[in-house]
Amino acid sequence: MSLRVTASIPPSAAGAVAAGYVMLRLPGAVAPLFLEWLHAHVPDRAGKVRSRLEQIRGGRLNDPAFGSRMLGEGPFARQVADLSRVARTRAGLHPRMPPLSGKHFRRPVARGSGQLSLF
């Protein structure tokens, strides 16, 4: 896995302020589709990928538990978190998004009798 920044302009200089990650989740009917795709496109690595996902998800392909479902658990999940932290630091980004603000948004100008006139 590579999280290095390869752009000639640092993400922070291009306007990025934060970065994060979500560990791969395979809920419900998504798991068989993903595994089928994996075996079709990278059959030599499919077993290893499945094994890593199961290690990150406590022996399952999906973890619906709040708090761990987006991050995973165990040594591989910690390694991904550490790599993400290092890449963010090198790129000059914050670990959390700033609070959302509506100051840059404005209501569209209603013209004619379209739906915008309802606002």
N, C-alpha and C positions, 0 to 999 in steps of 0.2 A: 504494500500500500504506500502510495506516495502523496504527501500533502504539501510538497514544496511549492513555492510561488515561482512561476516561470515567466510571468509577464515582465516586459521591460519597464512598465510603470507600476510602482507598488500599489496594491489595492487601496491603501489609505489615501494615496495621492489621487486616485481615480474616483474618490467619493465614498468608498466603503468605510463603514465605521465599526462594524462588528462581524464576527463569524461564529458559526456553530455547526453542529452536526446532529444527525439522528441516525442511530444504528438501524440497519436493515430489519424491517419487520415483515413477517409473512403470515398475515391473518387469513383465516378461513380458506376460501377457494384460491387465494393467491399462491399459497405454498406449492400445490401440485403443478401449477402453471410455471412457476419459477424453476422448480426442480426439473421439469421437462425441458425448459429452455436451456438450463445449465447442462444437462446431459447431451443435448443436441449440439451446443456450441463450444463447450469446453469439457468434453467427457473425461479427459485426463485429470482435470482439477475438480470435478463435480463432488467427489467424495470428500476431499479436503475442505471445500467451501461449506458443504453441509455439516461436516464435523465442527468447524469453527462456529457456525451459526448455532448449533446445538450447545456448544460450550458457553457461548455468550448468553444463551437463553435458558440456562439451567437444565439442559437435556431435551429441550423442545425447540421447535422452529419458530414459535411465537410466544411471547410473554405478555399477557394482557394486563398485568399488574401495574397500577399507577405508580410512577416513580422509577420503575426499572425498565418499562417497555421501550422507552426512547433511548436508553443508555446501555442496557445490558449489565452483565455482572461477570466477575472473574478476571483472570489475568489478561485475556485478550481485549476485553472491554476497557480495562485500565490502560492498556497500551494504546488503544485508539484515542482515548481521552488525553493521554500524555502527548501523543503526536499532534493532536488538534491544538492543544495549548501551546506547544512549541511553534507550530506554524503560525498561529495567531500572533504570538509575540514577535516573531521575525517579520511578519507583515505589518506590524504596528496597529493591530486591530484589538478592540475590546472583546472580552468574553461574552458580554450580554448586550442585547440591542437596547438603544436608548428608548425611553417612553415614547409612545406614539403621540403625534401632534396633528391637529387638523389645520394648522396655520397656513399650510401651502395649498389647501384645497378650497375651491370656491364652487358655489352652485352654478350649474350651466344656465346660460341665458335662454329663456323660453322664447321661441319664435314660432309664430303660426298657431295652429290649433292642435299640435301634436301632444304627446304624453307629457312633455316637459312643462307644458302650461298648467298641469295639475299641481305642480310644486309652487 
